[in-house]
Amino acid sequence: MQYTRLGNSQLNVSRICMGCMGFGDSKNGQHSWTLDEEHSREIIRRGLELGVNFFDTAIGYQSGTSEQYLGHALRDFAKREDVVVATKFLPRTQDEIAEGVSGQKHIERMVDTSLKNLRLDYIDLYIYHMWDYETPLFDIMDGLNRMVQAGKVRYIGISNCYAYQLAKANALAEKEGFSKFVSVQGHYNLIFREEEREMAKLCAEDNIAMTPYSALASGRLSRLPGTITKRLEEDSYAKFKYDTTAEQDNEIIRRVAELAEKRGVSMTEISLAWLLTKVTSPVVGATKMHHIEGAVKAVELALTPEEIAYLEEPYVPHKLVGVMAQNTPAAAKQQHVWSAGNQSIEV
């Protein structure tokens, strides 16, 4: 395993971040393919054995049980100071808005619930899961800064935002003396590269770490087109994100398979080796042992400039999909499904 500094923080993280969305009680969520606690623990333990020290979860994953499973496993298998735990909080609910709960109070409630779920005294990286258009940005940044000052959070990150929003938030933080976002978690992989337009440039200039989700496009970059799995069959959200561009994406996926065969490695290794040339630490979901093992192997695989160009050449622009397509003021007023008890998000 290789390790690197997470942006402008003092956190030293593994080049692979284990995504824990696949862990949790499926009875409390919408995904039948999630792992129970016993099998989640096996994957987490194997990741630790392979040198993974960076773990990403969210209060919204399986109604908090993902956080619970991760917290239990890390307490049993690792020293607190040896791991970096990231979790995310959701925007205020309509009920909270109606009750007059401020953004600051909402964040404090979310932090305290996550700390309880994780059985931790502090969170290393606390991530603003998606932009809340109905809460003033000052309240969000002030609320996050208060959690840092209280010692409940070490650093803050953001997910599912536009480059202008990240720049605006960090400019406000600098003006007010608040903690700045040190990382961004966006949708980025070999068949969805829209983050390269502005976000990647901003992050490079300001030393903000990129830790993208959907690193393998919900499994599409790890197997040949047409391969059917339970996840591919049942994950309606992933279908929504990728099925409309499947034809144009399949040429890239075929090239991944071609290079994998030529190199004698897995498609997972090729896909992640490419992404590792672009970002700090991709978030890689794991629900089988070979998922995390393949991801770790990718860290040691160096692609040539010619191979990178070959993989990138067929790419065509994509429309924004998923959360980012809904992440607008109009959509925010119409869709309020982002509550801890009613999760329909995959990111």
Long-range contacts (C-beta under 8 A, 24 or more apart in sequence): 1-50, 1-51, 1-52, 1-296, 1-299, 2-299, 2-300, 3-53, 4-280, 4-281, 6-84, 6-125, 6-155, 6-182, 6-183, 6-209, 6-211, 6-280, 6-281, 7-182, 7-183, 7-203, 7-207, 7-208, 7-209, 7-280, 8-180, 8-182, 8-206, 8-207, 8-208, 9-125, 9-154, 9-155, 9-182, 9-183, 9-209, 11-84, 11-124, 11-125, 11-154, 11-155, 11-182, 12-53, 12-84, 13-53, 13-54, 13-84, 13-280, 13-281, 14-51, 14-52, 14-53, 14-54, 14-281, 15-276, 15-280, 15-281, 15-299, 16-52, 16-54, 16-272, 16-281, 16-282, 16-284, 16-292, 16-295, 16-296, 16-298, 16-299, 17-52, 17-54, 17-55, 17-56, 17-86, 17-211, 17-281, 17-282, 17-283, 17-284, 18-43, 18-44, 18-47, 18-52, 18-54, 18-55, 18-56, 18-283, 18-284, 18-285, 18-286, 18-292, 19-56, 19-213, 19-215, 19-283, 19-284, 19-285, 19-286, 20-44, 20-55, 20-56, 20-57, 20-61, 20-66, 20-69, 20-70, 20-285, 21-57, 21-58, 21-61, 21-66, 21-285, 21-346, 22-285, 22-286, 22-287, 23-57, 23-61, 23-62, 23-65, 23-66, 23-69, 23-70, 24-61, 24-62, 24-63, 24-65, 24-66, 24-68, 24-69, 25-62, 25-63, 25-65, 26-62, 28-62, 28-63, 28-64, 28-65, 29-61, 29-62, 29-63, 29-65, 29-343, 30-343, 30-344, 31-62, 31-234, 31-235, 32-230, 32-234, 33-230, 33-231, 33-234, 33-235, 33-287, 34-62, 34-66, 34-287, 35-287, 37-69, 37-72, 40-69, 40-70, 40-73, 41-69, 41-72, 41-73, 41-76, 41-77, 42-289, 43-286, 43-287, 43-288, 43-289, 43-291, 43-292, 44-69, 44-70, 44-73, 44-74, 44-77, 45-73, 45-77, 46-289, 46-292, 46-293, 47-286, 47-292, 47-296, 48-77, 48-78, 48-83, 50-292, 50-293, 50-296, 51-296, 52-292, 52-296, 53-78, 53-82, 53-83, 53-84, 54-83, 54-84, 54-86, 54-281, 55-83, 55-84, 55-85, 55-86, 56-86, 56-87, 56-185, 56-211, 56-213, 56-283, 57-85, 57-86, 57-87, 57-88, 57-118, 58-87, 58-88, 58-89, 58-127, 58-129, 59-87, 59-88, 59-89, 59-90, 59-110, 59-113, 59-114, 59-117, 59-340, 60-88, 60-90, 60-129, 60-338, 60-340, 60-343, 60-345, 61-343, 62-343, 63-340, 63-341, 63-343, 64-113, 64-114, 64-117, 64-340, 65-117, 67-114, 67-117, 67-118, 68-117, 68-118, 70-118, 71-117, 71-118, 71-119, 71-120, 72-119, 74-118, 75-119, 80-120, 83-124, 84-124, 84-125, 85-118, 85-120, 85-123, 85-124, 85-125, 86-123, 86-124, 86-125, 86-126, 86-127, 86-157, 86-211, 87-114, 87-118, 87-123, 87-125, 87-126, 87-127, 88-126, 88-127, 88-128, 88-129, 88-159, 89-114, 89-126, 89-127, 89-128, 89-129, 90-129, 90-130, 90-338, 90-339, 90-340, 91-129, 91-130, 91-131, 91-132, 91-134, 91-135, 91-332, 91-338, 92-132, 92-134, 92-135, 93-336, 93-338, 93-339, 94-336, 95-339, 97-134, 102-139, 102-143, 103-132, 103-135, 103-136, 103-139, 103-140, 103-142, 103-143, 104-139, 104-142, 104-143, 104-146, 105-143, 106-135, 106-143, 107-140, 107-143, 107-144, 107-146, 107-147, 108-143, 108-146, 108-147, 110-340, 111-147, 111-152, 111-153, 112-152, 113-340, 115-152, 122-151, 122-152, 122-153, 122-154, 123-152, 123-153, 123-154, 124-154, 124-155, 125-154, 125-155, 125-156, 125-157, 125-182, 125-183, 126-153, 126-155, 126-156, 126-157, 127-156, 127-157, 127-158, 127-159, 127-183, 127-185, 128-156, 128-157, 128-158, 128-159, 128-161, 128-181, 129-159, 129-160, 129-338, 129-345, 129-347, 130-159, 130-160, 130-161, 130-323, 130-327, 130-338, 130-345, 130-347, 131-160, 131-161, 131-165, 131-327, 131-332, 132-332, 133-328, 133-329, 133-332, 133-333, 134-332, 134-333, 137-168, 137-169, 137-172, 138-172, 138-176, 140-169, 141-169, 141-172, 141-173, 141-176, 141-178, 141-179, 142-176, 142-178, 144-178, 144-179, 145-173, 145-176, 145-178, 145-179, 148-179, 155-179, 155-182, 155-183, 156-180, 156-181, 156-182, 157-181, 157-182, 157-183, 157-184, 157-185, 157-209, 157-211, 158-183, 158-184, 158-185, 159-184, 159-185, 159-186, 159-213, 159-347, 160-185, 160-186, 160-187, 160-323, 160-324, 160-327, 160-347, 161-186, 161-327, 162-198, 162-199, 162-324, 162-327, 163-198, 163-199, 163-201, 163-202, 164-198, 166-199, 166-202, 166-208, 167-202, 170-206, 170-208, 181-208, 182-208, 182-209, 183-208, 183-209, 183-210, 183-211, 183-280, 184-208, 184-209, 184-210, 184-211, 185-210, 185-211, 185-212, 185-213, 185-283, 185-347, 186-210, 186-212, 186-213, 186-324, 187-212, 187-213, 187-214, 187-241, 187-321, 187-322, 187-323, 187-324, 187-347, 188-212, 188-213, 188-214, 188-215, 188-275, 188-278, 188-279, 189-214, 189-215, 189-216, 189-217, 189-221, 189-271, 189-275, 190-217, 190-221, 190-252, 190-256, 190-271, 190-274, 190-275, 190-311, 190-312, 191-217, 191-220, 191-221, 191-242, 191-245, 191-249, 191-252, 191-253, 191-315, 191-318, 192-217, 192-241, 192-242, 192-318, 192-321, 193-312, 193-315, 193-318, 194-317, 194-318, 194-320, 196-278, 200-278, 209-279, 209-280, 209-281, 210-278, 210-279, 210-280, 211-279, 211-280, 211-281, 211-282, 211-283, 212-275, 212-279, 212-282, 212-283, 213-283, 213-347, 214-241, 214-346, 214-347, 215-271, 215-272, 215-275, 215-282, 215-283, 215-284, 216-268, 216-271, 216-272, 216-284, 216-285, 217-241, 217-242, 217-249, 218-242, 218-346, 220-249, 220-253, 221-253, 221-256, 221-267, 221-268, 221-271, 222-266, 222-267, 222-268, 222-271, 222-294, 223-267, 224-253, 224-254, 224-257, 224-267, 225-250, 225-253, 225-254, 231-287, 235-346, 237-322, 237-344, 237-345, 237-346, 238-346, 240-321, 240-322, 241-321, 241-322, 242-321, 244-321, 245-318, 248-314, 248-316, 251-314, 252-311, 252-314, 252-315, 255-310, 255-311, 255-314, 256-311, 259-303, 259-307, 259-310, 259-311, 263-301, 265-297, 265-301, 266-294, 266-297, 268-294, 268-295, 268-298, 269-294, 269-297, 269-298, 269-301, 270-298, 270-301, 270-303, 270-311, 271-298, 272-298, 272-299, 273-298, 273-301, 273-302, 273-303, 274-303, 274-308, 274-311, 274-312, 277-303, 277-308, 322-346, 322-347, 323-347
